[in-house]
Amino acid sequence: MSGILSSSLARKFAMAISALFLMVFLLQHFVINLTSIFPNNGSTFNGISHFMGTNPLIQYLIQPILIFGVVFHFVMGFVLEIKNKKAQGVKYYKNNGAANSTWMSRNMIYSGLFILIFIIIHFVDFWFPEINTKFIQGDWTGTHKGIEGYRYYHELQEKFSELWRVLLYIIGFVFLSLHLLHGFSSAFQSMGANNKYTKSMKTFGKLYAIIIPVGFVIIALFHYFNS
């Protein structure tokens, strides 16, 4: 870890690896949540959610790795920002950044901070209650009194029944899209991607950065209007 923190190239490479790892998870998370709008009253979503929530490999291996990846990515982002500020040499370094970089590339730290707050809210809404149910109460049945079948679909609709929460999530997804628009191509550049594929990667990155967040917005709105 000390080697990563002491080398600029190593820090950027580690940041890129963690970013791509989280993007793969985000895609998987989106696909699972997308099943919640299938016209089968949430049975597919319930089945997948119960499998993911009770599978020992996922709960005891993949989940801790994911949590570490999230923490590592944000910590490394803050470390890079601090190092970049120090490298400028003065407190208020004036430059014409708009001439050779996008607004998003110059403000990744702020979108990252909002996304971090958004993730914490998401954890409070879904992950913490799930941890409490399974690991503190010891209930791994996936059921809830008064609810027929598994509880996951019902809980999802319940969370998105309040307009303020839906709006908060939509704002979070907008910031996620802005963050991804720069982060995807930046991650591949940090890993030394061949210029031959730069245009294709940028196109794919833009599509990913728009489709995934918009898809999450559609899911949130669907459950709000159908709760």
N, C-alpha and C positions, 0 to 999 in steps of 0.2 A: 504493500500500500504506500509506503514512504517513497518508493521508486516512482510510482504513478504521480504522486503529488509534487515530486521534484522536477519532473520532466514535462515541458510544455507539449511536446508531441504525444507523449504517453497519456497525458491528461485528456487531450482532444480525442485520441483514439479510444480511450476508455469511455468517454462521454458518448462517442458515436456508437459504440457497441451496446451500451446501456439503452440508448435511444432506439436503436433497431429492435432490441429485445422487447422494449415496452410497446413498440408499434405492432409487433407480432401479437402480443397479448391483447392490445386494443382491438385488433381485427377479430381475434377469437371471441372477445367479449361482445363485440358488435354482432357477430353472427349468432351467438346464443340469444342475445336480447332481441334480435330480429324475429326469432321464432315466436316471441310473445305476441306478435300481431297476426300470427297465422289464424285463420278462421276455424279453430278447433278448441276454443275456450281455454287456451293456455296449456293444453295437455302435453304438447311437445316441449314447451318451455319448462313446465314442471318436471318432466322426466329428465331432461338434460341437467337442470338445476340440482335435482336431487342426486343424480350421479356425481356431478362435480362437487357437491357439498358433502358427500359421504365417502368418496373414494380416498382411501388412505394415502395413495401416492400423491394425489393432488393436494390433500390437506396437510400432509406432514413433510412433503418435499418441494413440490412446485410452488405452493403458496408462500412458504418462507423465502424461496428464491425470488419470487415476484416482489415481495415486500422489500427485500434487500435491494433489488433492482430499482425500485421507485426511490428509495432513500438515497442510494448511491448516485442516481442520475441528478437529483436535485442538489445534493451536496456538491457534486462535481461541477454543476452549473454555477453555483455560488463561488466555488474556488476559482474557476476560470474567470468569472467576472471580476473578482478581487484582484487576481493576478494581472488582468488586462488594465485595470485602473492604475495599479502600481507601476506597470510598464510605461505608462504615459509620462510619468515623472513629475507631474504637477497636479495640483488639486483640481483646477479647472482648465483642462486641456481643450483648446479651441481648434476644431478642424472642420473641414467641409465634408463631413461624412455622407451627406445626401448625394454628393457628386459620384460616389463609387460604391454605395451600399444602399439597401432598402431600409425603410423605417423599421420593418420587423426585425431585420438582422441586428439593428442597433438597440433594440428594446426587448430582446429575448428574455432578459432577466425579469422584466415586469409581467410579461405574459406568463412566464414560468411561475412567478409568485402567485398570480391569480389562479393558475391551474392547480398549484399546491393547495391553496385554500379550498378550491373546488373538490379536490380529491379527499381532503379531510372531511368536508361536509358529506361527501358520498360515503365515506367510511362510517360516519356517525349514522347515516340513514340506513345503510344496508350491512356493512361488514361487522361493526361492533355488535349489533343485535344478534347477528348470526353466530358470532363467537360466544356471546353470552348464552344463547340457547343450547349450543352443542357442547361447549367445553366447561361451562359453569353449571348450567342446569342439567347437563347430561342427556339432553333430548336430541337424538339423531333420527327420529322418525320422519321428519319433514312435514309433519301434520300440525294442525292447530285446532283447538276446540271451536266448534261452530262452523268449520270450513270443510267442505267435502273434498277429499283427495289431498294432494300436497298443497302447502300454503304459499309457495313462492309467487305464483301468478297473482294471487289475491293481495299479497304484500306489495307487489310492484304497483298494482292499480291503486292501492291505498295511499302509497307515497306520492303518486302523481295526481292525486285528486285535488291538491291545493295549488292554486294558480301561482302563488309567490315562489313555490319550490320549482315549478315547471319553468318559470321565467329565469330563475337563478341557474338552472341547469342549461337553459338555452344560451345564456350569457357565457357560461363555462365552455360550452361547445364552440362558440364563436371564437373565444380566445384559444381554444385547442386548435382550431383550424388555422388561425394566424400563426401559431407556434409551429405547427407542422409544415406550413408552406415554406418556411425557411429551414426548419430542422431536418427535414428529410434529405434535401440535396446537400446540406452542410455535413450531415453524418457520412454520406458516401464520399464526399470530398476528403474528409478527415481520414477515411480508411484507404485513400489513394485510388479511388475508382478510376478506371481508364477513361480518358477523354472521349473515346469512341462511343461510350455509352452515356455520356453526360446529358445529351438532349433527351434521350429516352427516359433516363432516370428522373429528370426534371418534370417531364410530362406525367410519368407515373406518380411522382411525389405530389404534384398539384391535384391530380385526380383523387389520390388517397386523402389528401388534406381537406378536400371539399366533400367527397362522398361519405366518408365515415362520420364526421361531425353532423352533416345534414341528416344522415340516417338516424343518428341518435336523437336529433331534434324531432324527427317524424315519429319515432317510437314514444318519446315523452308526450308529444301532443296527442297521439293516438290514445294513450292511456288516460290522459286528462279528460278528453271528450267522451271516453267510454267508461269512465270510472263510476 
